[in-house]
Amino acid sequence: MSKYNELVKKLKEIFQIDRPELDFGIYRILNARADEINDYLDNKLKAKIQSALADAGNANKSELEHQLQLTIKAATDAGVDPADSPKVQELKKQLAAMASGANEHENAVFSHLLTFFSRYYDNGDFISKRRYKGNTYAIPYSGEEVMLHWANKDQYYIKSGENFANYSFKLDDGRKVSFKLLAADTAKDNRKDNELDRCFVLIEPHVRTKIDEEGDEYEQEYKPVEVVKNSSVVDGKLVETEELVIHFEYKAMKKGTKQDALVQSAISTILADKTVQQHWVDLAKRAPTEKNPSRTELERHLTTYTQRNTADYFIHKDLGGFLTNELDFYIKNEVMNLDNVQNAEVFANIEKQLRMIQCLRTVALELITFLAQIENFQKKLWTKKKFVVSTEYCITLDRIPDALYQTILVNDKQFKHWSTLGLFQQHNSRDMKFLKSSPYLMVDTTFFDSKFKCELIRSIDNIDNEINGLLVNSENYQALKILETKFDKSTSIIYLDPPYNTDATPILYKNGYKDSSWATLMADRIILSKKLLNNNGVFCYAIDDTEMSLLKELEKSINPEREVLQCIVEHYPGSGTGRTNVSRTHEYCLFSIPEGMDILKGDSVEDGIRTRGFRRAGTGDNNFRIGNPGRPESFFAVLVDPDTFEVKGVEPPPVPLEKGNYPVGETKEGLKRVYPIGENGEERVWSLSYEGAKKAIEVGELVSSNKFVINRLYHDSARRLLLPSIWQGSQYNATIGGTNLLTSMFGSAGLFSYPKSLGTMERVIDSVWHSANNETIVDLFGGSGTTAHAVINRNREKSEDHKYILVEMGEHSDSVIKARIVKAVYSDKWNKGYPQDKNGISHILKTIKLESYEDCLNNIVLKKSPIDLFETLPSDVRNDYLLNYLIKNESKDSFLGIDNFKKPFNYEMDIATDSAGATERKNIDLVETFNYLIGLHVKSIESNIERGYVRVEGTLPTGERTLILWRDCDKIGYEELNKYANRFDLYAKENTYDVIYINGDHNLPTAFTVDEEDGEIVRSLKIRQIEPEFLNLMFAEEV
């Protein structure tokens, strides 16, 4: 194979057009222009190099021919035969060499291009190995005292896992064949089970019960092989096509099951299908390899589809800049050899080398431009803020209006779910009495229609204040992007318990770069989550010895202004982990706190209660009932049981205010009245007012001696020890407080591998939170939901009001985390899956599911104009279009457009429904997405989709009071909007809003002011269109 053919083969692999039959994701765009790209690589690229070298050669040739003529003339004039002239012979030799040297330089350019691009491309990714020369690398260094560098530092870490979810290819006749995944159908299949292996399996024929957008059930039949008819408009005509769809499951199989065997079984079943045998025979065509000469076309694609991609996947942050810099390094150090320059016999040789380099750099930069176009498109998909796909709530019955109880009572799906969770048992009666007696039972809006959900959410005022927890079903980088505006500088703990490499369970990474890949995974998430922390906020990491040193260096490099402290947690005493030498029974809890601040605290000292007299003893007037000023509101009777000396209550301050005017003796209930009377009989006052004393009695702070002296108890919570560096005890044992606790709560083992001990999380929270209310913790690797459980327990035990945000992309987000929260809210004691008491707590959990990066790829839509304007462009303009604008322009219909806002409640996308990537068509929640994009603190939501509107009130991070009106523009057009204007307060005659957002075109004034009679501006109101703000915020580039 020639150097040029090798180069073209490698470039087609890098450009991702070496698989022309694939028809999904970015392949769809590239393959739609495959003819043009192939023409560029196969023909135009070579012609461009030849032309550039020829131009340089012609210039040199003309100069040499001119010199030769002058030399011949000079020799002739001197009477010398030109054929005998050494100079004439040398010039003729150079001209002859030039003819053969053109091909040599051409091959040199091909060879250098192949070498250069092959260096950085590795199985789908560009690895940022900055070459200095040969196998020597250069690290970018800016003069820091100490710096941390790793191979993938300037890349985004995307994922490890299966490469393809839904996979499509085209046969030679243009017909389409698709492999599609179906979501797992049972809860059991959503469990993480260490005894099972997940494999791609051809489905069996079956019927599934599904739920539509309104919550209604319907049945759908699935077959392993079926033909689907599609219709589309081409050149103004309706064209019908057939697509062969083959359904798979990503199913838990007995450990040791071989994927290859399942592939062969699937091939036999598919090729035996009568429809395939009659109409899709091309699937049985041979596509042989040296090792498998009988391989069929079906096997070729099915093997690719099912082959697990256990390597990681990266997107470069600036591929164009990186490769351009590397190209200059390459040319300076490996092409333009200084020794050759110094030893060159004539300048012409140097000039020829420079011409070749000029050609090499020009062509390489063109190729880099196209590669950067592909990478930047994927970067755009990765860094864009993702849509909220769905929003649901779990709300305890005590917060739900009585008017909605009847709807709850007749909802079979809700009661079935309660029964599954052990919250509704056989001995319970399904009646109103049961609901009234279960205030901490959580209603899940997932099981109700949109009307019920709208009424429920509308009934909750200041809803964001009332929400206690937020569960985000998403990859954590994407979650941080959507949360950063709303929760800017508003959280006190960022908790990270990431997957990390251990000798017992190593994570597989590309080329063994396990530490580099892990550092890339962590770095971007630490940087993003830092935006959520308040000024006294704390990072807390759970980590083991394997990645401990790297994490500390990473944390110091990202947050140099912080101090890193570590605690040792004995979480597996007696057993431990590790396969050789040492069995590790500990992990680390790493805290990163603002430098110089005393934040972390240990246990309270035992003697944490002080007793002081309740009666004021000073000499100032404010210590007496009557004075200047006196404090008559603090003169009242404390009521004491004369038998037990227990403080039972207080009486209101006596009126009228006259000396000696107050009731004495015992009350009719036999309680003794005790007043703050001094030793000399003066009418003094208590240290609290009447209202304050009532609250103090409620919490047990007022006590009486057997001589009826009233004292007040002070709980000295400020007296805290330092946080110890070693945490030992059963409360930190991950088996007792993690695995066994989950087994008690759910009644079965193996629900989640290696759950964190509840006691460990309670210690983390207690070490940072010193106030009673309004603290928030963010857990970026939600796991089994231990963090939420710890916050719920603290709020219940201490009557506090703290919040949590959990992020988890796993399929157990619902089946484990949400279920655990519902259980923990209802009761604090569980056994065999059933509650042992009803010691619950009032609670609202909000759950949102975000669009994923894979969803972005799955929803790429390619639309060409009926008349392909590309073909009418001049050749140089077509090349420019391919290199710079192809992907951006031809994928624009894949993204949310202005027209989608006209009917915002009908916007749909194909969304993955499980971790394997099976997709379903789902409505997207544009309303909730916009709330997060602008960082709205929501006060109220009023929805009436039937009438075509959603009205949201809240406050922006700037403090501006905001109204957002979403409308179906077909139902509420110009005329209807004007009629609704007063109803929606769009003219804002009252001083209610500072900003109003409206979607769609309208004729309302976009800004106006309200003036006083003297001309002074009282306030102004801005009316903004949703569309431009939405799109700008969603696609804001990551800096």
Secondary structure, DSSP 8 states (H G I E B T S, - for coil): --HHHHHHHHHHHHTT-S-TTB-SHHHHHHHHTHHHHHHIIIIIHHHHHHHHHHHHHHHHHHHHHHHHHHHHHHHHHTT--GGG-HHHHHHHHHHHHHHHHHHHHHHHHHHHHHHHHHHHEETTEE----EEETTEE-----S-SS----TTTTEEEEEES-S-SSEEEE-TTS-EEEEEEE---SGGGGS--TTEEEEEEE---EEEEEE-TTS-EEEEEE-SEEEEEEEEEETTEEEEEEEEEEEEEEEEEETT--HHHHHHHHHHHHHT-HHHHHH-GGGGSB---SS-TT-BHHHHHHHHHHS---SEEEEESSHHHHHHHHHHHHIIIIIS-HHHHHH-SSHHHHHHHHHHHHHHHHHHHHHHHHHHHHHHHHHHHHHS---EEEEEEEEEGGGS-GGGHHHHHT-HHHHHHHHHTTSS-TTS--SHHHHHT-TT-EEEGGGS-HHHHHHHHHT-TTHHHH--EEEEES-HHHHHHHHTTTTTT-EEEEEE------SSS----GGG-HHHHHHHHHHHHHHHHGGGEEEEEEEEEEE-HHHHHHHHHHHHHH-TTEEEEEEEEE-STTT-B-SSS--B-EEEEEEEEETT-------B-S--EEEEESB---SSGGGBSSSTT--GGG---EEE-TTT--EEEE----SS--TT-S--SB-TTS-EEE--B-TTS-BB-BSS-HHHHHHHHHTT-EEE-TT--EEEEEE-TT-B----SEE-SGGG-HIIIIIIHHHHHHSSS-SSSS---HHHHHHHHHHH--SSEEEEEEESS-TTSHHHHHHHHHHHHHT-EEEEEEEE-STHIIIIIIHHHHHHHH-S-EETTEES-------EEEEEEE--HHHHHHT------SS-GGGGS-HHHHHHHHHHTHHHHHTGGGS--GGGGGSGGG-EEEEE-STT--EEEEE--HHHHHHHHTT-EEEEEEEETTTTEEEEEEE-TT--EEEEEEE-TTTS-HHHHHHHTTTTTSS--SS--SEEEE-S---S-SEEEEE-TTS-EEEEEEEEEHHHHHHHHHT----
